[in-house]
Structure formats: structure tokens, C-alpha cells
Amino acid sequence: MPRKRVISPSIWTDEKFIELDYITRLLFIGIWNYCCDRGIHKNNAKALKAEIFPADDITVDVIEKGLSSLFNNRQLLISEDKTLFRVANW
């Protein structure tokens, strides 16, 4: 179930965040709405596309690239079995 989350204004000047393309930045913020209360979500690009970009002409490949960027920046931490991820510093 989606949750209302507060995004800190400091995110807009965070070094890791500003290096991301705008779709990945929006993906990251959207993930916050669909994570559980521990900051965990299924590692499923199709589900994220449906949740965050349901009416947008954005492919699952774009979501997968965004997730890769977030994993590489360690903004998302992937589980050992790669089925889940957690927002870092949740």
C-alpha cells in the first residue's frame, strides 16, 4: 500500500542525487512511496513502472537502467538473492 513520505529539501543538492538523470531522480522519490515501513521493495522493474509511471511512455529498460544507477550509487541496497532492495539510510 502506498505511503505518504516526506522528502528532505536537502535531497535536491545531494551530490549523488544531482548526478542522476531526471527520470531516475523521480524513480527514486517514487520508490519511497511504495516501500514498506522499513524501506524495502521488491526488485521488480515492471512493478515499479506500473506504480510510479503508469501513464508515461517510459520503458521497463529505462526503469532497469535507473535501478542500476541507484544500486551503483549505493542509494539502493540489493538483497543477497536480488529479489528485494532497501533504500539506503532509511
KEMAR-911205 format. One record per atom (N, C-alpha, C): residue number from 0; residue in one letter; chain; x, y, z. Coordinates in pm, 1 decimal. Example, Ala and Ser with C-alpha at 12.3 -4.5 7.8 and 13.67 -1.06 7.14 Angstrom:
<torpas>
   seq   type   mol          u          v          w
     0      A     A     1319.0     -569.0      780.0
     0      A     A     1230.0     -450.0      780.0
     0      A     A     1320.0     -330.0      780.0
     1      S     A     1285.0     -225.0      708.0
     1      S     A     1367.0     -106.0      714.0
     1      S     A     1290.0        3.0      787.0
</torpas>
This chain:
<torpas>
   seq   type   mol          u          v          w
     0      M     A       82.8     -116.8        0.0
     0      M     A        0.0        0.0        0.0
     0      M     A       88.7      125.2        0.0
     1      P     A       63.8      218.9      -88.3
     1      P     A      144.1      341.3      -94.1
     1      P     A      135.7      419.2       37.1
     2      R     A      243.1      489.1       66.7
     2      R     A      250.6      568.4      189.1
     2      R     A      286.8      712.2      154.3
     3      K     A      242.1      803.2      238.9
     3      K     A      285.8      941.9      228.0
     3      K     A      421.6      950.4      295.1
     4      R     A      518.0     1002.9      224.7
     4      R     A      653.2     1016.9      279.3
     4      R     A      698.0     1161.8      264.5
     5      V     A      786.2     1204.3      353.2
     5      V     A      841.9     1338.1      347.1
     5      V     A      981.6     1328.7      286.0
     6      I     A     1003.9     1408.6      184.0
     6      I     A     1135.3     1414.8      119.3
     6      I     A     1206.3     1539.5      172.1
     7      S     A     1325.0     1520.3      222.9
     7      S     A     1401.6     1632.8      275.7
     7      S     A     1441.4     1727.7      162.0
     8      P     A     1428.6     1858.1      183.0
     8      P     A     1471.0     1952.5       79.5
     8      P     A     1619.5     1940.7       43.0
     9      S     A     1699.3     1886.4      133.3
     9      S     A     1843.4     1872.9      104.8
     9      S     A     1872.5     1771.5       -5.4
    10      I     A     1772.4     1689.3      -41.6
    10      I     A     1794.0     1591.1     -147.7
    10      I     A     1830.2     1659.0     -279.4
    11      W     A     1775.7     1779.0     -303.4
    11      W     A     1794.7     1846.3     -432.1
    11      W     A     1937.6     1893.6     -452.5
    12      T     A     2018.7     1899.2     -346.9
    12      T     A     2158.7     1937.5     -360.6
    12      T     A     2254.4     1825.2     -320.5
    13      D     A     2200.3     1707.3     -294.7
    13      D     A     2283.2     1590.7     -261.8
    13      D     A     2366.4     1552.0     -383.3
    14      E     A     2497.6     1532.9     -365.2
    14      E     A     2588.2     1502.8     -476.6
    14      E     A     2545.8     1381.4     -557.9
    15      K     A     2510.1     1273.3     -490.7
    15      K     A     2469.4     1152.5     -562.5
    15      K     A     2339.0     1175.1     -639.0
    16      F     A     2246.5     1247.2     -577.8
    16      F     A     2114.9     1268.7     -637.5
    16      F     A     2124.2     1356.1     -762.7
    17      I     A     2201.0     1463.0     -757.0
    17      I     A     2205.4     1554.9     -871.1
    17      I     A     2280.9     1497.0     -990.3
    18      E     A     2357.1     1391.8     -969.5
    18      E     A     2425.8     1326.8    -1081.0
    18      E     A     2333.9     1234.7    -1161.1
    19      L     A     2216.3     1204.2    -1107.1
    19      L     A     2121.7     1114.5    -1174.6
    19      L     A     2042.4     1191.3    -1279.2
    20      D     A     1998.1     1120.8    -1384.4
    20      D     A     1909.4     1185.7    -1481.2
    20      D     A     1773.2     1207.0    -1415.2
    21      Y     A     1691.9     1293.4    -1474.1
    21      Y     A     1567.0     1332.9    -1408.3
    21      Y     A     1469.7     1217.2    -1389.9
    22      I     A     1467.2     1121.2    -1481.9
    22      I     A     1376.7     1007.3    -1465.4
    22      I     A     1419.8      922.0    -1346.3
    23      T     A     1549.1      902.0    -1330.4
    23      T     A     1599.5      823.0    -1217.5
    23      T     A     1575.2      896.1    -1086.3
    24      R     A     1586.7     1029.2    -1086.5
    24      R     A     1554.9     1104.9     -964.5
    24      R     A     1408.2     1086.7     -926.5
    25      L     A     1319.2     1094.7    -1024.8
    25      L     A     1177.1     1075.7     -998.1
    25      L     A     1148.3      931.3     -955.5
    26      L     A     1215.7      835.1    -1018.1
    26      L     A     1202.6      695.1     -978.9
    26      L     A     1240.0      677.2     -832.4
    27      F     A     1351.8      735.1     -791.8
    27      F     A     1399.1      722.7     -653.8
    27      F     A     1296.8      779.4     -555.8
    28      I     A     1243.7      895.9     -585.1
    28      I     A     1142.9      955.6     -497.5
    28      I     A     1015.5      870.7     -497.4
    29      G     A      975.4      821.9     -614.4
    29      G     A      856.1      737.6     -623.1
    29      G     A      870.7      608.6     -545.0
    30      I     A      990.7      552.6     -544.8
    30      I     A     1017.1      429.5     -468.4
    30      I     A      982.9      450.0     -321.4
    31      W     A     1010.2      568.6     -270.0
    31      W     A      981.6      597.5     -129.4
    31      W     A      833.5      578.0      -98.6
    32      N     A      745.3      609.5     -194.1
    32      N     A      601.9      594.1     -170.3
    32      N     A      557.5      448.5     -165.4
    33      Y     A      631.0      360.8     -228.6
    33      Y     A      587.3      220.8     -240.7
    33      Y     A      668.1      123.7     -156.0
    34      C     A      769.6      170.8      -86.0
    34      C     A      845.2       85.1        6.1
    34      C     A      761.7       55.0      129.1
    35      C     A      795.4      -53.7      193.3
    35      C     A      733.7      -82.1      322.6
    35      C     A      793.3       13.6      425.9
    36      D     A      748.3        3.2      548.6
    36      D     A      793.7       93.7      653.6
    36      D     A      940.9       74.5      692.2
    37      R     A     1003.9      -27.5      638.4
    37      R     A     1147.8      -47.5      661.2
    37      R     A     1230.5       -5.9      539.6
    38      G     A     1164.8       52.6      438.4
    38      G     A     1236.5       99.9      320.4
    38      G     A     1266.2       -9.4      220.0
    39      I     A     1189.7     -118.4      224.0
    39      I     A     1215.2     -234.5      137.7
    39      I     A     1108.4     -244.2       30.0
    40      H     A     1150.2     -286.7      -89.5
    40      H     A     1058.8     -304.7     -203.5
    40      H     A     1108.8     -424.1     -284.6
    41      K     A     1017.3     -487.0     -356.2
    41      K     A     1057.0     -594.7     -447.4
    41      K     A     1142.8     -536.2     -558.9
    42      N     A     1244.9     -608.7     -596.9
    42      N     A     1331.3     -567.1     -707.0
    42      N     A     1265.1     -610.8     -837.4
    43      N     A     1168.5     -531.9     -882.0
    43      N     A     1089.1     -567.5     -999.2
    43      N     A     1061.7     -441.2    -1080.5
    44      A     A     1133.2     -426.0    -1190.4
    44      A     A     1121.9     -305.9    -1273.5
    44      A     A      982.1     -289.4    -1332.7
    45      K     A      916.4     -399.1    -1368.8
    45      K     A      780.8     -390.4    -1424.0
    45      K     A      682.9     -336.1    -1320.1
    46      A     A      695.2     -381.7    -1197.6
    46      A     A      607.0     -333.6    -1090.6
    46      A     A      631.5     -185.2    -1064.9
    47      L     A      758.1     -145.0    -1062.2
    47      L     A      790.1       -4.2    -1039.9
    47      L     A      738.5       83.5    -1153.3
    48      K     A      747.2       34.6    -1275.7
    48      K     A      694.4      108.6    -1390.8
    48      K     A      544.4      129.7    -1372.0
    49      A     A      472.6       24.4    -1333.0
    49      A     A      327.9       31.8    -1313.9
    49      A     A      290.6      122.7    -1196.7
    50      E     A      370.5      121.2    -1090.8
    50      E     A      339.6      201.0     -972.7
    50      E     A      371.6      348.8     -992.4
    51      I     A      487.7      377.8    -1047.7
    51      I     A      538.7      515.0    -1049.5
    51      I     A      512.8      587.3    -1181.7
    52      F     A      515.5      514.3    -1292.0
    52      F     A      499.9      575.1    -1424.2
    52      F     A      387.7      508.2    -1504.1
    53      P     A      268.0      493.0    -1447.5
    53      P     A      163.9      414.7    -1515.5
    53      P     A      117.8      472.6    -1649.6
    54      A     A      118.9      601.8    -1664.8
    54      A     A       66.8      663.0    -1787.5
    54      A     A      176.4      726.1    -1873.2
    55      D     A      302.4      702.4    -1836.6
    55      D     A      413.4      764.0    -1908.6
    55      D     A      474.2      668.0    -2009.7
    56      D     A      526.9      725.4    -2114.3
    56      D     A      591.2      648.3    -2220.1
    56      D     A      736.7      619.7    -2181.2
    57      I     A      750.9      544.2    -2075.0
    57      I     A      882.1      505.4    -2022.0
    57      I     A      886.6      354.3    -2023.0
    58      T     A      992.6      299.2    -2079.8
    58      T     A     1002.1      153.5    -2090.6
    58      T     A     1058.5       92.4    -1962.5
    59      V     A     1037.8      -37.3    -1949.9
    59      V     A     1094.5     -111.3    -1837.2
    59      V     A     1246.8     -105.0    -1843.2
    60      D     A     1304.3     -100.6    -1963.0
    60      D     A     1450.2      -87.5    -1975.7
    60      D     A     1501.1       40.5    -1909.9
    61      V     A     1426.5      149.4    -1925.1
    61      V     A     1465.0      276.2    -1862.2
    61      V     A     1460.3      262.0    -1710.3
    62      I     A     1360.1      193.6    -1659.4
    62      I     A     1349.8      169.5    -1514.8
    62      I     A     1467.6       84.4    -1468.1
    63      E     A     1501.7      -18.9    -1543.6
    63      E     A     1615.0     -105.3    -1507.3
    63      E     A     1746.0      -26.3    -1505.5
    64      K     A     1764.7       63.4    -1602.1
    64      K     A     1886.0      146.7    -1603.4
    64      K     A     1887.9      239.4    -1482.0
    65      G     A     1771.5      294.9    -1448.3
    65      G     A     1763.1      379.9    -1329.4
    65      G     A     1796.7      303.5    -1203.0
    66      L     A     1742.7      183.2    -1191.5
    66      L     A     1774.6       99.8    -1075.3
    66      L     A     1923.5       70.0    -1068.8
    67      S     A     1984.2       39.9    -1182.5
    67      S     A     2129.2       14.1    -1185.8
    67      S     A     2206.9      134.1    -1134.7
    68      S     A     2166.5      253.4    -1176.7
    68      S     A     2233.3      374.7    -1128.5
    68      S     A     2218.8      388.9     -977.7
    69      L     A     2099.8      362.9     -927.4
    69      L     A     2074.9      374.7     -783.2
    69      L     A     2151.0      268.5     -704.5
    70      F     A     2165.1      147.6     -761.1
    70      F     A     2245.3       43.1     -696.2
    70      F     A     2393.4       82.2     -699.1
    71      N     A     2441.4      130.4     -812.9
    71      N     A     2582.5      169.1     -825.9
    71      N     A     2618.6      283.6     -731.9
    72      N     A     2525.7      377.0     -711.4
    72      N     A     2549.1      489.8     -620.5
    72      N     A     2526.3      452.4     -474.7
    73      R     A     2481.5      329.0     -451.5
    73      R     A     2451.0      279.3     -317.7
    73      R     A     2338.9      358.2     -251.4
    74      Q     A     2247.9      411.2     -333.7
    74      Q     A     2128.0      475.4     -281.2
    74      Q     A     2020.9      370.0     -255.0
    75      L     A     2030.1      260.1     -328.1
    75      L     A     1950.3      140.7     -303.2
    75      L     A     2046.1       26.8     -277.7
    76      L     A     2015.0      -57.3     -181.3
    76      L     A     2098.4     -172.3     -147.2
    76      L     A     2021.0     -298.6     -180.1
    77      I     A     2079.1     -384.9     -260.9
    77      I     A     2009.2     -503.7     -308.4
    77      I     A     2033.4     -621.2     -213.6
    78      S     A     1932.7     -705.7     -197.9
    78      S     A     1945.1     -823.0     -111.4
    78      S     A     2036.7     -925.9     -177.3
    79      E     A     2084.3    -1019.8      -97.6
    79      E     A     2175.2    -1122.7     -149.6
    79      E     A     2112.0    -1202.0     -262.7
    80      D     A     1984.1    -1233.4     -251.4
    80      D     A     1918.5    -1312.3     -356.3
    80      D     A     1863.5    -1224.7     -470.5
    81      K     A     1884.9    -1092.9     -460.2
    81      K     A     1847.7     -994.9     -562.6
    81      K     A     1697.5     -980.4     -585.2
    82      T     A     1614.5    -1030.5     -493.2
    82      T     A     1469.2    -1020.9     -510.1
    82      T     A     1412.1     -894.1     -445.0
    83      L     A     1488.9     -835.2     -352.9
    83      L     A     1445.0     -716.4     -281.3
    83      L     A     1554.6     -611.7     -281.2
    84      F     A     1515.8     -487.5     -259.0
    84      F     A     1614.7     -384.7     -232.3
    84      F     A     1564.9     -299.4     -117.7
    85      R     A     1658.0     -224.5      -60.0
    85      R     A     1627.6     -135.9       53.0
    85      R     A     1684.9        0.6       23.2
    86      V     A     1610.7      104.8       57.2
    86      V     A     1660.5      240.7       42.0
    86      V     A     1768.2      261.3      148.0
    87      A     A     1886.6      303.0      105.0
    87      A     A     1996.6      327.5      198.8
    87      A     A     1961.0      442.1      292.5
    88      N     A     2009.0      436.3      412.0
    88      N     A     1986.0      540.1      512.9
    88      N     A     1838.0      563.6      542.5
    89      W     A     1757.6      462.4      527.9
    89      W     A     1614.2      473.9      555.4
    89      W     A     1599.3      501.0      699.7
</torpas>
